[in-house]
Amino acid sequence: MATVEPRHIGIVLFDGVEELDAIGPWDVLAHWTRRYPDDGFAVSCVSRDGGTVECAKGLTVRAHHSYADAPGFEVLLHPGGRGTRPLVRDEAHLAWVRRQRENVALMTSVCTGSLVYAAAGLLAGRPATTHWGAVDELGELDPSVTVRAEERFVDDSDMITSAGVSAGIDMALHLVSRLAGVERARQVRRGIQYDPAPPV
């Protein structure tokens, strides 16, 4: 019996990436894809050279793939963090993001990852969100973006953007719901015991 190649979800890593922007969605998506492999998805991390990146608060993480050897992605997730500020001016990175848009069915971002998408021209004329502290910057990068500052995440068909940091967990659960159904998302949510309630 032939083995069916899974559909790949990629999480972009780079120096200065906010830890929870990447690791929060990773935990959701890794729990889902490993616990329910018959859903047909796999998740991995990709960085420019496939090496180790230093995150915003000092955590070091090694990517599974470089841009050159990464599988074709069905879904790409671009986190945020202070490292996005140089990326919005990095023409090589923006060109890579645009090439992904040509083939990736669903582009997603967390926090200021949406700034990179805006700089690459991917959010023109679309609704989007970002970290509350970067709302003005998003509008300045592309004034045609309809900025939805108060929304936890914005699903605009083939583009999903989410607000800051922990909002990426909510967006990732929404992604599971889109790709595998609401019940599966509920199972994953229970599996990672994510049931937030305000502490004050």
Backbone torsions as a table, in degrees:
resi	resn	phi	psi	omega
1	MET	NA	128.3	-176.7
2	ALA	-69.5	140.4	176.0
3	THR	-80.8	130.5	179.6
4	VAL	-86.5	125.1	178.6
5	GLU	-67.0	129.4	178.9
6	PRO	-69.3	158.8	171.9
7	ARG	-84.4	134.7	-168.5
8	HIS	-100.1	137.0	172.1
9	ILE	-111.7	126.9	-179.9
10	GLY	-113.2	137.3	174.7
11	ILE	-111.7	122.4	-176.6
12	VAL	-79.5	131.5	174.8
13	LEU	-115.5	148.6	179.8
14	PHE	-161.9	157.6	177.8
15	ASP	-59.1	132.6	-179.5
16	GLY	86.8	8.0	175.7
17	VAL	-66.1	138.0	176.7
18	GLU	-69.6	127.4	-172.9
19	GLU	-53.1	-53.8	-173.8
20	LEU	-70.2	-25.8	176.0
21	ASP	-56.9	-39.2	-178.3
22	ALA	-94.0	-45.3	-172.4
23	ILE	-75.5	-32.4	176.4
24	GLY	-60.3	-56.5	175.3
25	PRO	-61.0	-36.2	177.7
26	TRP	-57.1	-45.9	-177.5
27	ASP	-62.7	-43.4	176.8
28	VAL	-59.7	-51.6	-172.9
29	LEU	-73.1	-35.3	177.8
30	ALA	-69.8	-39.9	176.0
31	HIS	-58.9	-47.1	-180.0
32	TRP	-61.5	-54.2	-171.3
33	THR	-70.7	-28.4	179.3
34	ARG	-84.7	-35.1	-179.5
35	ARG	-78.4	-30.6	-176.6
36	TYR	-128.0	64.6	-175.3
37	PRO	-63.3	-24.5	-179.6
38	ASP	-67.9	-12.3	174.3
39	ASP	-69.2	-17.8	170.3
40	GLY	87.7	23.2	179.5
41	PHE	-122.7	154.1	173.5
42	ALA	-136.2	149.9	179.5
43	VAL	-124.6	142.3	177.1
44	SER	-149.8	168.1	179.2
45	CYS	-109.8	145.2	-176.7
46	VAL	-132.7	137.6	174.0
47	SER	-133.4	171.6	-173.8
48	ARG	-54.8	-47.9	-176.9
49	ASP	-112.2	3.1	179.6
50	GLY	78.4	5.4	-177.7
51	GLY	-91.9	-158.9	-178.4
52	THR	-87.4	138.3	173.9
53	VAL	-114.4	151.7	174.1
54	GLU	-103.1	120.5	-176.3
55	CYS	-76.7	175.4	-172.3
56	ALA	-60.3	-33.9	-177.3
57	LYS	-107.6	16.5	171.6
58	GLY	101.9	-10.2	176.2
59	LEU	-66.1	137.6	174.8
60	THR	-106.4	136.7	-176.5
61	VAL	-136.0	139.0	178.7
62	ARG	-105.1	130.9	178.8
63	ALA	-75.3	155.2	175.5
64	HIS	-78.2	-31.1	-174.0
65	HIS	-137.5	155.8	166.2
66	SER	-92.7	169.7	175.8
67	TYR	-57.9	-35.4	-174.5
68	ALA	-71.7	-34.0	-174.8
69	ASP	-111.2	11.4	-179.6
70	ALA	-69.4	149.5	173.9
71	PRO	-70.4	167.3	172.9
72	GLY	-69.6	128.4	-175.9
73	PHE	-95.2	139.5	169.8
74	GLU	-86.0	-33.2	-180.0
75	VAL	-133.1	136.1	175.1
76	LEU	-123.9	133.0	179.0
77	LEU	-117.2	120.7	178.8
78	HIS	-107.8	109.6	178.0
79	PRO	-73.3	176.7	176.6
80	GLY	-112.7	-155.8	-176.6
81	GLY	121.4	172.9	-176.9
82	ARG	-61.0	-23.8	179.9
83	GLY	-68.5	-11.4	177.9
84	THR	-74.7	-22.1	-176.3
85	ARG	-62.7	-47.1	173.6
86	PRO	-68.3	-28.4	-178.1
87	LEU	-67.7	-29.7	179.5
88	VAL	-69.4	-12.0	176.5
89	ARG	-113.2	5.3	-176.7
90	ASP	-93.7	99.5	-173.6
91	GLU	-63.0	-33.0	178.8
92	ALA	-65.7	-42.3	179.3
93	HIS	-67.9	-43.1	179.7
94	LEU	-63.3	-36.7	177.4
95	ALA	-65.0	-39.8	177.7
96	TRP	-63.4	-43.5	178.6
97	VAL	-60.3	-43.0	178.7
98	ARG	-63.6	-38.1	177.3
99	ARG	-65.0	-37.6	176.7
100	GLN	-62.0	-40.5	-179.0
101	ARG	-59.2	-28.2	-179.3
102	GLU	-67.9	-27.5	-173.2
103	ASN	-122.0	-21.2	-176.3
104	VAL	-84.2	128.2	-175.6
105	ALA	-70.2	-34.3	-174.2
106	LEU	-138.4	116.0	178.1
107	MET	-100.4	133.1	-179.7
108	THR	-132.7	157.9	177.3
109	SER	-145.6	158.6	174.8
110	VAL	-124.4	136.3	171.6
111	CYS	58.8	-130.3	-176.8
112	THR	-80.2	8.1	169.0
113	GLY	-58.8	-29.7	178.6
114	SER	-66.6	-24.0	175.8
115	LEU	-63.9	-38.7	178.3
116	VAL	-65.0	-43.6	178.0
117	TYR	-62.3	-40.2	178.4
118	ALA	-64.2	-43.7	179.7
119	ALA	-63.6	-30.1	178.9
120	ALA	-82.4	-5.1	179.1
121	GLY	85.0	13.8	-175.0
122	LEU	-85.2	-12.7	-177.1
123	LEU	-107.1	9.3	-176.4
124	ALA	-57.4	123.8	177.7
125	GLY	71.8	14.8	-175.4
126	ARG	-116.7	158.3	171.5
127	PRO	-79.7	146.8	-179.4
128	ALA	-162.8	165.7	175.0
129	THR	-137.1	175.5	-179.2
130	THR	-162.7	-175.2	174.3
131	HIS	-58.2	142.3	-176.5
132	TRP	-56.4	-31.1	-178.3
133	GLY	-78.1	-6.6	-177.8
134	ALA	-117.5	11.3	-177.5
135	VAL	-58.5	-46.7	-179.6
136	ASP	-64.3	-39.9	-179.9
137	GLU	-62.3	-39.0	177.9
138	LEU	-61.4	-45.1	178.8
139	GLY	-65.0	-33.0	179.1
140	GLU	-72.7	-37.3	179.4
141	LEU	-64.4	-36.8	177.0
142	ASP	-150.2	98.8	-178.1
143	PRO	-63.7	-13.3	179.1
144	SER	-79.8	-11.0	178.9
145	VAL	-71.0	132.6	171.3
146	THR	-86.1	101.6	-174.2
147	VAL	-81.8	121.5	178.6
148	ARG	-106.8	81.1	-169.7
149	ALA	-65.1	-27.4	-173.7
150	GLU	-92.7	-3.2	-175.2
151	GLU	-91.5	141.9	-179.8
152	ARG	-67.5	-41.5	171.0
153	PHE	-152.4	157.6	-179.4
154	VAL	-123.9	117.0	178.5
155	ASP	-99.6	110.5	178.3
156	ASP	-119.1	64.0	175.9
157	SER	66.9	-96.4	-177.0
158	ASP	-95.7	13.8	178.7
159	MET	-142.2	123.1	176.3
160	ILE	-124.0	124.4	174.8
161	THR	-116.2	147.9	178.0
162	SER	-127.9	162.6	178.8
163	ALA	-72.5	-161.6	-167.9
164	GLY	-78.6	144.3	164.2
165	VAL	51.9	-98.5	-175.0
166	SER	-66.7	-18.0	177.2
167	ALA	-61.7	-22.0	177.8
168	GLY	-63.2	-28.3	177.0
169	ILE	-67.1	-45.1	178.2
170	ASP	-62.2	-42.9	179.9
171	MET	-63.6	-40.3	-179.8
172	ALA	-65.6	-38.3	175.9
173	LEU	-65.8	-38.4	174.8
174	HIS	-62.1	-39.0	178.0
175	LEU	-62.0	-44.3	176.1
176	VAL	-58.7	-42.5	179.2
177	SER	-60.7	-42.4	179.3
178	ARG	-65.4	-40.4	-172.5
179	LEU	-88.5	-26.4	-173.8
180	ALA	-135.6	1.5	175.7
181	GLY	102.5	157.0	-176.2
182	VAL	-63.4	-41.1	-178.1
183	GLU	-63.1	-39.2	177.9
184	ARG	-64.3	-41.6	178.0
185	ALA	-61.3	-38.3	177.6
186	ARG	-65.5	-38.8	178.1
187	GLN	-64.4	-41.3	178.6
188	VAL	-66.7	-43.5	178.6
189	ARG	-57.8	-43.6	178.2
190	ARG	-67.8	-38.1	-178.4
191	GLY	-63.1	-36.1	178.3
192	ILE	-93.0	3.1	179.1
193	GLN	51.8	53.2	179.6
194	TYR	-104.3	104.0	-179.4
195	ASP	-147.1	70.7	-170.7
196	PRO	-66.8	143.5	172.4
197	ALA	-138.8	136.2	-178.5
198	PRO	-57.2	133.5	-178.9
199	PRO	-76.5	-15.9	179.5
200	VAL	-133.1	NA	NA
